[in-house]
Amino acid sequence: MSNALQCSFTMVPVNQIKQYQQQGYFVAMFKQGLAEPPLLTDKERIALKHFALDGLCQKAVAAKMRNSVRAVNFLLASCRDKLNVRTDNALVAKVFTSGLHSLL
C-alpha cells in the first residue's frame, strides 16, 4: 500500500473558492501573468518605463530620452507588437496586469 499523494489541477471561478476550501480541498491561487517576459531592447524598456510607469506623453518621453517623437512612437509600437496589444491604453494595462512593471 502506497502513501502516494494524488494531485490534480482544476481551474474554478473565484466565487467558488470558499466552497472548495470548506469541502477540504487545498486551494492555490496563481497570478495571471506573462509566461516569459518579452525581449525588449534597452530603448524600448526606457520608453515604456517613462510612458507606462511615469505617465508621460510621447512628447515628454522623447524630450527625456533626447529623441524624436517619431522614434518614441516607433519604440512604443514595437512594445505593443511584442506584448500583443493594439492601443496605448491596452499597453499600459498589460504592463501592470502581467507584472512587467517590476522589470522596467
N, C-alpha and C positions, 0 to 999 in steps of 0.2 A: 504494500500500500504506500503510495507516494504522497508526500505533503506538498506537491507542486501547486502553485498558485495559478488559478485560471484568470486570464486577463483579456478583456475585450474593450474596445473603444466605441462609443456611440455619441453622436452629436445630438444634444437636446436643446430646446429653446430655454432661454434664461429664466423664463417664468415657471419652468418645471423643475428647476434645480433643487429647491427646498423639498419638493415631493420625493425626489430620488434620495436625498440625504436622509429623510425620515424613514425611508424603506431600508436604510442600512448600506446604501451604495456609497462608495468613495467617489467624490466628485472633484475633478480637476478642471480648472479654467485656464484657457490659454488666450493670450492677447493676439488678435489678428495682426499680422504684420507682413513684411516682405520676407520671403524665404531667404533671399540673399540680396544684400543692398546692391543697387545698380552701380556700375562702374562709371563714376562721374570724374571728369577732368578737374584739375585744381581750379581752373577759372569757372567752370560750371558750379562747383561747390561754393565758391566765394559769392558768385552772383545769386545762387539760390539761398544762401545764408542771409545776404542783405535783403533780398526780396521777401522771403518767407518768414524769417525769424525777426528781422529788424523792421519789417513792414514798409520798406522804402519802395517808391515807384521806380520804374525803369530809368527815368532820367536821373534820379538821385543815386541809383546803383551805378550808373555809368560815370557820374561825377566821382563817386567814392572809389571806383576801380580805375579811374583815369582812362576811360574807354569811351567809345561812341555808344549812343543809344541803340543804334542798329546792331552793334556787336553784342550788347546785353540782350536784346530781343532774340538774337540768334542763339545765345547760350541758354536762355530760358526755354526756347523752342526745343532745343536739344534735350534739356531736362524733362520737358513734357513728353517727348518721344520715349525716352528711356524709362519713364515712370508710367507710360501708357495712359496718359490723360490728355484731354483736348483743350482745357481752358486754364487760365491763371488761377482762378478760384479752386479748381479741382487739383491743381498742382500744390497749392498751399495746404489744402485739406489732406492730400496724400502724404505730404511731408510729416504732418503731425500724426495722422492715424496709423502710419506704417512704422513710426518710431525713428524715422530717418533724421528728425531734428536733432537727436542726440549725437549723430555722426557728423554734423556740419560744423 
